[in-house]
Amino acid sequence: MDPTERRLKKYFDRIGDVLGDDARRASFATYAIGLLAEGERKSMEPIAARACPDLRAVDAAHQRIHHLITQSPWSDQQVRRESAWYALAEMQKREPIVAWIVDDTGFIKQGKHSVGVQRQYTGSAGKITNCQIGVSLCLATRSQQLPVDFELYLPKCWADDPDRRKEAKIPDDVLFRTKPELALQMIRRGVADGLPRSIVLVDTAYGNSSEFRTELRRLELDYAAAVDSTTKVWRMDRRLRRRGNALSVKELASLMGRQSFRRVTWRQGTSQRLSARFAFRRVVPFHDDGFDPSVREDVWLVMEWEDGEPEPTKFYFATMPPTITRKQLVRIIKLRWRTERMYEDLKGQLGLDHFEGRRYRGWHHHVSAVICCYAFIVAEHARAFPPSPREEADADSQPLAA
């Protein structure tokens, strides 16, 4: 047995201690190895078939895996927590955690019976289509990304339908929650588990929610959140005093003019260095909720003017200190691209979107197994590839969140 196989065995023993049952341990190992191995389709039946040289044993193996994934009551949270700490131990030897990233991805479906499926927008397809949506929490370093949690978005047409709930075996305590509410649920779990804290990065689906941003600050987490161009703010003078009437971030960018935008490069892309023009301003987010603006927190407003666009099109709020450099701020905001790479790996290599079951528990158990496999891969990569001097310098230049 080579060193990698020994580490994988010890890792599965560690996960098996969480599962607690010999039958579960064996079936989970079979399923996880099937996800890690070569194979065009990584759903339950093909994995069972590839695991059994004796064709007469395939049906029994399939039934064992099916029971493990769709019915067995093991804890997704405990398995995900154990796999996260395993990978983080190696990741943090290499470089620090610099961001928590919240995002969501689509699971394209053909029928109407998979739990949570409906016609809805997903960035995976770039359009409205028949799909499930999974919301994820990922911890990222400068060079790696680790999914630590996932939640299935359950639309109201599922959450409020007793027949659908019964068919998909949705637990009674699982109610309708918005995507920002699901994200906060996972973030609270991460905080409670003691995961290494860092700044939270989100797109407009989450950043537009003032309640979401406020709760992050209550949890003592910094954020860099994309917001819509219509979001209103109050301007601050050089002494950080609020002045003037509230105006949209798009209007503020127009008032500042082209001369206020400076080019910033944040990383090397596949074929060229990635850059755009940015302007920065301290502002107070506007909310018509009865609170005195004088007690509100001022934040960075980052305005991005992409090449080829007639005006700025992207806007972000960030709670980083006023002393942070502009390049540091942009590089932190742009780290959110790491979830795109993560989703590609999870789907392309480990079959994240191959689950063919229809039940709520089955979806989450499958995702937990995929997360578990990805954690082992990340740990192996961190062990094999120490950071370059440039990566270490970049990581050291970034302040951690409060």
Secondary structure, 3 states (H helix, E strand, C coil): CCHHHHHHHHHHHHHHHHHCCHHHHHHHHHHHHHHHCCCCCCCHHHHHHHHCCCHHHHHHHHHHHHHHHHCCCCCHHHHHHHHHHHHHHHHHHHCCCCEEEEEEEEEECCCCCCCCCEEEEECCCCEEEEEEEEEEEEEECCCCEEEEEEEECCCHHHHCCHHHHHHHCCCCCCCCCCHHHHHHHHHHHHHHCCCCCCEEEECHHHHCCHHHHHHHHHCCCCEEEEECCCCEEEEECCCCCEEEEEEEHHHHHHHHCHHHCEEEEEEECCCCEEEEEEEEEEEEECCCCCCCHHHCCCEEEEEEECCCCCCCCEEEEECCCCCCCHHHHHHHHHHHHHHHHHHHHHHHCCCHHHCCCCCHHHHHHHHHHHHHHHHHHHHHHHHHCCCCHHHHHHHHCCCCCC
